[in-house]
Amino acid sequence: MRYPTPSLAQFAAATLAMALVVLASNILVQFALNDWLTWGAFSYPVAFLVSELINRRFGPGPARRVAYIGFAIAVAASLVLAPVRIALASGLAFIASQLLDIRVFDRLRRGTWWRAPLVATVAAAVLDSLVFWGIAFGGTDGPWLTWALGDLGVKLAVGLLMLLPFRLLMGRAFGAGAPPVAGR
């Protein structure tokens, strides 16, 4: 399938959005709401929305490029604004989960409009939570295991809620020329 090439403005906006989401999440994960949640759980799932919208419109290649550049910017900024362990754990979890999200989404893209983003987000959220929490807080004091479970629960819930903006933005964010989707 041939996809249109994103304009420089579209690519820059997606990359900036990705970097800001990851950077904000790396800062917010340091602030616990309780023994089950940190604030970062609410912001991070938006990264999957960004990559899935780019993937839907422009294909997996540009989605991977947005993930790689967003990753580099976010890790560099996180190394300045967050503890090194969190920045590195976030970077590894981010790139692994984004690449999984992009691959799963691309494999399922021809099904009903909601299947690809839902399955891709669930798979990526599980991987992201395992990698991030295991590296960032594993072996430390604090309720990091319950934070990981709470974080995963919120990522899954927010991922489900992100289906509405995904559906609304599928055609609007990138124009009427979006590739055809079954059930659209």
DOVEX-168764 format. One line per 3 residues: their letters; for each residue x, y, z of C-alpha. Coordinates in steps of 0.25 Angstrom, whole numbers, plus 2048, in hexadecimal, padded with zeros to 3 digits. Layout:
<pts>
A	X Y Z ~ ...
</pts>
This chain:
<pts>
MRY	800 800 800 ~ 805 80E 7FC ~ 804 819 807
PTP	805 828 805 ~ 811 82F 80A ~ 80F 837 816
SLA	812 846 815 ~ 81D 84C 81D ~ 813 853 826
QFA	80B 846 828 ~ 818 83E 82B ~ 81D 849 835
AAT	810 84A 83C ~ 80F 83B 83E ~ 81E 83A 843
LAM	81C 846 84C ~ 80F 840 852 ~ 816 833 854
ALV	822 839 85B ~ 819 842 864 ~ 811 836 868
VLA	81D 82E 86C ~ 824 839 873 ~ 817 83D 87B
SNI	815 82E 87F ~ 823 82D 883 ~ 822 839 88D
LVQ	813 835 891 ~ 817 826 894 ~ 81F 82C 8A0
FAL	813 831 8A7 ~ 80A 826 8AD ~ 7FB 828 8AF
NDW	7FB 81C 8B8 ~ 801 80E 8BA ~ 7FA 80A 8AC
LTW	7FD 816 8A3 ~ 806 821 89F ~ 802 82D 896
GAF	80A 827 88A ~ 800 81C 888 ~ 7F6 826 883
SYP	7FF 82D 879 ~ 807 822 872 ~ 7FC 81B 86B
VAF	7FB 827 862 ~ 808 823 85B ~ 801 817 856
LVS	7F6 820 850 ~ 800 828 849 ~ 808 81C 843
ELI	7FB 816 83F ~ 7F5 822 838 ~ 802 824 830
NRR	802 815 82D ~ 7F4 815 828 ~ 7F6 821 81E
FGP	805 820 81A ~ 809 811 81D ~ 812 80A 826
GPA	81F 811 821 ~ 81C 81F 825 ~ 816 81A 832
RRV	823 813 835 ~ 82B 820 831 ~ 822 828 83B
AYI	824 81E 846 ~ 833 81E 844 ~ 834 82D 843
GFA	82A 82F 84F ~ 832 825 857 ~ 83F 82C 855
IAV	83A 83A 858 ~ 832 834 864 ~ 83E 82C 86A
AAS	847 838 868 ~ 83E 841 86F ~ 83A 837 87A
LVL	849 835 87D ~ 849 844 881 ~ 83B 844 888
APV	83A 836 88E ~ 843 82C 895 ~ 84C 825 88C
RIA	846 817 890 ~ 838 81C 88C ~ 83D 823 87F
LAS	844 816 87B ~ 838 80D 87F ~ 82E 816 878
GLA	837 816 86B ~ 838 807 86A ~ 829 805 86E
FIA	825 810 864 ~ 82C 80B 858 ~ 829 7FC 85A
SQL	81A 7FF 85C ~ 819 809 851 ~ 81F 7FF 847
LDI	816 7F4 84C ~ 80A 7FE 84B ~ 80E 802 83D
RVF	810 7F3 838 ~ 803 7EE 83E ~ 7FB 7FA 839
DRL	801 7F8 82B ~ 7FD 7E9 82B ~ 7EF 7EC 830
RRG	7EC 7F9 828 ~ 7E3 7F3 81E ~ 7D9 7EE 828
TWW	7CE 7F6 82F ~ 7D2 804 832 ~ 7D4 801 841
RAP	7DB 7F4 841 ~ 7E9 7F8 83D ~ 7EA 804 847
LVA	7E4 7FC 852 ~ 7EC 7EF 851 ~ 7F9 7F7 84E
TVA	7F7 800 85A ~ 7F4 7F4 863 ~ 800 7EC 85F
AAV	809 7F9 85F ~ 804 7FD 86D ~ 807 7F0 873
LDS	815 7F0 86D ~ 818 7FE 871 ~ 813 7FC 880
LVF	81C 7EF 881 ~ 828 7F6 87C ~ 827 803 882
WGI	823 7FF 890 ~ 82D 7F4 891 ~ 838 7FD 88D
AFG	834 80A 893 ~ 830 805 8A1 ~ 833 7F6 8A2
GTD	83A 7F3 8AF ~ 837 801 8B5 ~ 82F 804 8C1
GPW	821 809 8BF ~ 815 802 8B9 ~ 81A 801 8AB
LTW	813 7F4 8A8 ~ 806 7FA 8AB ~ 809 806 8A4
ALG	80D 7FE 898 ~ 7FF 7F6 899 ~ 7F8 804 89B
DLG	7FF 80A 88F ~ 7FC 7FE 886 ~ 7ED 7FF 88A
VKL	7ED 80E 887 ~ 7F4 80C 87A ~ 7EA 802 875
AVG	7DE 80A 87A ~ 7E4 817 873 ~ 7E7 80F 867
LLM	7D9 80A 866 ~ 7D4 819 868 ~ 7DE 81D 85D
LLP	7D6 816 853 ~ 7CC 821 852 ~ 7D7 82C 84E
FRL	7DE 822 845 ~ 7D1 820 83E ~ 7CE 82F 83D
LMG	7DC 833 839 ~ 7DE 827 82E ~ 7D8 830 823
RAF	7D9 83E 829 ~ 7E8 83E 82D ~ 7ED 83A 820
GAG	7E2 83E 816 ~ 7D8 836 80E ~ 7E3 82F 806
APP	7E6 825 812 ~ 7E8 817 80D ~ 7DB 80F 80D
VAG	7D7 807 819 ~ 7CD 7FC 81A ~ 7C1 800 822
R	7C4 80F 820
</pts>
